[in-house]
């Protein structure tokens, strides 16, 4: 399928999920993450869910990271440059929603991309080769190309893999894993 068709399909499927389903599936995804060999690292980048888009609720993952005393990194998107700035999440971090309803830090302690060991990535769909479809702005592809090559890229999805995304670009960054409520895909 083409990315545009996948975006439409999965936005519709996510809209149909109840709040309870989103929370239950999100908790299952967080529990699946515990099976991955990723917990010896220090710096973990995570997105804060856009509730209005019924994204995976990352609160459960944040609790795991906090419980393991990990450095948690969140980002702020610049829609003029298409780049994300990364900040350390602390007890003092002020979070506000931007005009796209993305919860973001107002400011904080800058963290460079080359410090990040693991990235949890939002997506709408993914395929069996590790390609992903996001909202189409390219923020994560640009961000991931500036991370160190060994940074572990983990997609989070309510739904299982598509067979193939037909219009993958050379600039698209593949996932290392994608985690659903029932399965862990390794690419």
C-alpha positions in Angstrom: 0.0 0.0 0.0 1.0 3.6 -0.5 1.8 5.8 2.6 -1.2 8.1 1.9 -3.6 5.1 1.9 -2.0 3.7 5.1 -2.3 7.0 6.8 -6.0 7.1 6.1 -6.6 3.5 7.0 -4.8 3.7 10.4 -6.1 7.1 11.4 -9.6 5.6 10.9 -8.7 2.5 12.9 -7.3 4.5 15.7 -10.3 6.8 15.8 -12.5 3.7 16.4 -10.5 2.7 19.6 -12.1 3.6 22.9 -10.1 5.3 25.6 -10.1 2.0 27.6 -8.7 0.1 24.5 -6.0 2.7 24.0 -4.9 2.4 27.7 -5.1 -1.4 27.7 -3.1 -1.8 24.5 -0.6 0.8 25.7 0.0 -1.1 28.9 0.5 -4.3 26.9 3.0 -2.6 24.6 4.9 -1.3 27.7 5.0 -4.8 29.1 6.3 -6.2 25.7 9.1 -3.7 25.8 10.4 -5.4 29.0 11.3 -8.4 26.8 13.8 -6.4 24.7 17.6 -6.3 25.3 17.6 -2.5 25.7 17.7 -1.9 29.4 21.5 -1.5 29.9 21.6 1.9 28.2 21.3 5.4 29.8 19.6 7.8 27.5 16.0 7.0 26.2 14.1 9.4 23.8 10.4 9.1 24.0 7.4 10.9 22.6 4.5 12.2 24.7 1.3 11.0 23.2 -1.1 13.2 21.3 -4.3 12.1 23.0 -6.5 13.6 20.3 -4.8 11.3 17.7 -5.2 8.3 20.0 -1.4 7.6 20.0 0.1 5.0 22.2 0.0 6.3 25.8 3.6 6.4 26.8 3.0 7.1 30.5 3.5 3.4 31.2 6.9 3.4 29.4 7.8 6.6 31.3 7.1 4.8 34.6 9.3 1.9 33.6 12.1 4.3 32.6 11.8 6.3 35.8 11.8 3.1 37.8 15.0 2.0 36.2 16.6 5.4 36.8 17.1 6.1 33.1 17.7 9.6 31.6 14.4 10.4 29.7 14.6 12.7 26.7 11.6 14.4 25.1 11.6 16.8 22.2 10.2 20.0 20.9 9.3 20.3 17.2 10.2 23.4 15.1 7.7 23.4 12.2 9.7 26.0 10.3 12.9 24.1 10.2 11.4 20.6 10.5 13.9 19.8 13.3 13.4 18.6 16.9 15.3 19.9 19.9 15.8 17.4 22.7 15.5 18.1 26.4 16.1 16.1 29.6 12.8 15.4 31.3 13.0 16.4 35.0 10.6 17.0 37.8 10.8 20.7 36.9 10.1 20.3 33.2 7.0 22.4 32.1 5.0 20.6 29.4 2.6 22.5 27.1 0.7 21.5 24.0 1.7 23.2 20.8 -0.8 24.2 18.1 -0.8 20.6 16.8 -1.7 19.3 20.3 1.7 17.8 20.7 2.8 17.9 24.4 6.3 19.5 24.5 8.7 20.9 27.0 8.7 24.7 27.2 12.5 24.6 27.7 15.1 22.7 29.8 18.4 21.0 29.6 19.5 20.5 26.0 20.6 16.9 25.1 22.5 16.4 21.9 21.3 13.6 19.5 24.6 11.7 19.8 23.9 11.0 23.5 20.7 9.1 22.7 20.9 5.3 23.0 17.2 4.3 22.4 14.4 6.0 20.6 10.7 5.1 21.0 9.0 6.2 17.8 5.3 7.1 17.1 3.9 5.8 13.9 0.6 5.1 12.1 1.7 2.0 10.3 4.8 -0.2 9.6 5.7 -3.1 7.4 7.5 -6.4 7.8 10.8 -4.8 6.6 10.9 -2.2 9.4 9.6 0.8 7.3 7.2 3.1 9.0 4.6 5.6 8.1 4.2 8.7 10.3 2.2 11.9 9.8 4.3 12.8 6.8 6.4 15.7 8.0 9.7 13.8 8.3 10.6 15.0 11.8 11.7 11.5 13.0 13.6 10.7 9.8 15.6 13.9 10.1 16.1 13.4 13.8 17.2 9.8 13.5 19.8 10.6 10.8 21.5 12.8 13.3 21.6 10.1 16.0 24.6 7.8 16.3 24.4 4.8 14.0 24.0 2.3 16.8 21.0 4.1 18.3 18.1 1.6 18.7 14.9 2.6 16.9 11.7 1.1 18.3 8.3 1.8 16.8 5.2 1.5 18.9 1.9 0.3 17.3 -1.6 -0.7 18.2 -1.8 -2.7 15.0 0.2 -5.5 13.3 2.6 -5.1 10.4 1.5 -4.5 6.8 3.2 -6.7 4.2 4.9 -3.8 2.4 4.9 0.0 2.2 5.3 0.6 -1.6 6.6 4.1 -1.6 9.5 4.0 0.7 12.1 6.8 0.2 15.9 6.6 0.5 15.7 9.1 3.3 13.3 7.0 5.3 15.0 5.5 8.4 14.0 1.9 9.2 13.1 0.6 12.6 15.2 -2.0 14.6 12.1 -3.2 16.4 8.3 -2.5 16.4 6.3 -3.5 19.4 2.6 -4.2 19.5 0.4 -5.4 22.3 1.0 -9.0 21.2 4.2 -9.2 19.2 7.8 -7.8 19.1 9.0 -7.5 15.5 12.8 -7.5 15.0 14.2 -6.1 11.7 
